[in-house]
Amino acid sequence: MVQQIKMPSAGQTTDEARITSVKVKAGDPVKRGDILVEAETDKAILPVESYAAGVVLDVLVAEGDDVHAGDVLVAVGSEEDRKSYVRSGESAPAAPVVQAARPEPEKPASAAGGQPIKMPSAGQTTDAARITSVLVKVGDKVKRGDTLVEAETDKAVLPVESYLAGTVLEILVKEGDDVTSGDVLMMIGSGAAAPRPAAAPAVQAPAAPAAPAAGVLDEEEYIPIIKGAAPAPRPAAPAVAKALWPAMPNAKMLARELGVELAGLTPANGVMLTRKDVRAAQAAALAAERALPAPAAAPAEAEYEVLPMTKTREVIGRRMLESVQNIPAWQCTVNINMEACMALKQSYQEKRGVKLSYNDIMAKAIAVASRKFPLVNARCEGGEVRVYRHTNVGLAVGLEGALLVPVVKGIDTMGLEEIADKYRQVVKKARDSKLAPSDMGCGSITISNLGMFDVDQFIAIVNPPESCILAVGRIAVQPVWDGQQFQPVHMMSVTGSFDHRIIDGAYGAQFLRELKLLMENPALMLG
């Protein structure tokens, strides 16, 4: 009996995944528990195991394919099943043979077997990114693991690596392009670079030997190979005025930015609309506008400067608005005597040579307090409250034009020195734009410290789906009554913002009281 091995649920936040490796091929014997494929979700690499023993009859996915929960990945059956097996939906096995036999003479110009390199998932909170740099060019040789492009997400700069070796045939994006998960960035194959012959300069030369034709080659855009379509000469006039021709992704993007309607445009190459066609249409429209009577004179000088809304700022705004609209947050404040923490920090510096920060000490105190108040480790996800076993504490890091929250996982299993080292590492990665998606978006509580800017107290916005965020003010000397007289004491305010769906008032207040007790008596953290 043929068993269909399907893609399991990819996680808590998504049912989408991308195949990163296929471990078997048709004809391989497998047993229950053998790993058939590996799929990358937004959080981890998920191994997909066989739940049947037998022979691999068919592999229905390839590396780089996007799949969803329930999609059939591999068919497994017996040797007898192998003889009669026909892939579901195929009319006859001869069809692909005929298809490959006829158009194949045109394939030398392209690299036969070219594979698309697609944009991976950009993180847990968004699948959008912006290309910041393209590190290869057409014709370059690449190997597995080489970085091809870098894309900026809402959190960090994400390197996109090649998952196969070969030659760069086509590059379909440029710096500044906006892309989403699954978009094809470039084509890589084993043969010679396709764009060289596809550009067909020799065909153009007899028809248009004038000087402008040579200048166009610098901006020539390479057309994907369309099966069965020969590289036709560029027509002088469109055959159908209102035909909707296929367009390259960057041409569609440029058309949206410039407000150019693609319907009715005819590609100069006779195959597919490119950016040059879009620019030509815009130039024609501008020329028509210039022919109209000139409008009234514009003001001599603008009264304000327009700053572009970067993708990072867009995502920060969207996430904060989502928090304010969807989270019933409440706040309360405690003032902490920091004399003991200051002495602890100085002792580590003098006797161990370790520079602790007050954020490190607070993270340790949060982890210890969470033993009594486990809802601090909770997240509101998928319409339910999930309480995690370990304490993952995020730290808000302000950068120029951005705000990132790198997370250190498993704080409850670490000592102060290890916590300090881990935070130094993730903060450096944040400032160098090297944070990976796995370094963010997995916390349950965040520390936001503005004390270094002489801020006494403030309210922070809960970072969804976390349960709370602690806003830390500066350490300032205040008079404190000791029962007989006022003493100068270094005090610090901590304001907690809590998600009322998870943490109620009394619970949050008791957690802050426990946090205050631990920071005023650091020796209690050893228990």
C-alpha positions, 0 to 999 in steps of 0.5 A: 500500500502506498503511503504518502509522507506529508509535511507536518505542522511547521510550528506555533506561528506558521504552517509554511516551510522551505525544503533545505535538503532531500535525504532520499531518492526514488528506489531507496529503502527506508524504515520507520523513523528515517529522515526523508527531508529537512525543512526550514521554518521561521524558527528552526530546521525541522526533520521530516521522518518516515512513518512507514517502512518500504521503498521510496516510490517518488520524491515530490519536492526539491531543495528550495521548494516552499511547502505547507502543512499537509503537502505530500513530500515523499511516496513510500510503498512496497516493491510491488507498489513500485511497479504500478506506481504513477504520480497522482495527476500525471496523465502519462510518463511519456509527456515530460520526455516529449517536452524535453526532446523538442525545445532542447536545441535552444538550451545551450544558450541557457544553462540547462538545469538552472535552479532558482535561488529564493528569498528565505523567510525574513523572521517571525514578524514579517516576510518582507525585506529590502535588498541592500547589496548584491555580492555576485554578478552574472557569470560568477562561479559560486559554491554551496554556502556562498553569500549571494545577496544581503537583505535588510529585514525589520530586525537585521541584515540577512545574508542569503546563501547559495544552497547549490554550486554552479554559475550565476545565470541571472540576477533578478534583483538589485540594491533597493528592491523590496522582496518577500519570502519566496521571491526568486532572486537569481538563477544558478545552473551548471552551464555557461551564463545564459545572459551572454547569448540571450542579449543577442548583440550579434542579431541587433548589429545588422538591424541597428548599427547606430551608436545608441545601440551600443550604449543600451547594452550597459543596461540590458536586462536578461530575460528568463528562458521561456520554454518553446519561445525562441529569441524573436527579433524586436518588433517595430510595432506592437501586434496587439495594442492592449495585450498584457505581456509577462513582466519581470519582477523588478519591472512590475516593482518599478511600474508600481513606484512610477505609476505606470500601467503595464497593460498596453505596453509591448516589450522591446525584446518581444518576450517580456517587459523590462525596466527599460520598457517601464522607463520608456513609458514614463518618459513618453508620459512626461513628454506629453505633460510637458506639451501642456501649458505650464502650471503656476510657479511653485514656492521658491523653497520648501518649508520642510524636509521629507525623510524616507520611511525605511522598512525598519521604521515601518515595521517598528510603527506597525508592531507598536501600534499592534501592541497598543491596540491589542494588548490591555497593558497596565503599569506599576513602579517600584524604587530599588536601593542599588547600593548592594548591586553597585557593590556587587558590580565593583567586586566583580570588576576588581576581583574577577576582571569582569564588567557587569552591567546592571542589566545583567544583574536584573536579568539574573534577578528576573530568572530567579523571581520567575521560579515563584512567578512563572507567568513572567515566562509566558507568551500570548500566542495563537489565542492561548497563553504558553508558559515556557520552561526557561527564562528568555530575556530580551534587551532593547538596543537603540541604534540610529534609526532603528530599535532591536531586541536581541534575546538571551535564552535560558538565563535561568541556567546561567551565572552572572559572568555567562549572562554578561558575556552573552549580552555583550555578544548579542549587543555587538551583533545588533550594532554590526547588523549581524543579528540572525532571526533566531537571536530575536523574537523568542523572549517572554520579557524585555528590559528597556533601560534609558537610565544612561540618558538621565531619564528618571522614569518612563513607561515602555510598550509591551513587545508582543507576544511577550507578557511584560517589559521593564522600563529602567530609569537612572540611578540617582542619590535620594534621601531615605529615612532609616528610622533615625535620620535621612541617609543618601542612598542610590535609588533606581526606578523600575516600571513594569508594563504587563499584558493583563490577559496573562498577568493581573495586578496583584501578581505583577506587583508581587513579582516586582516586589520579589525583583526588588528584594533580590536586587537589594539582596543579591546573595538571595539569587544564589538560592 
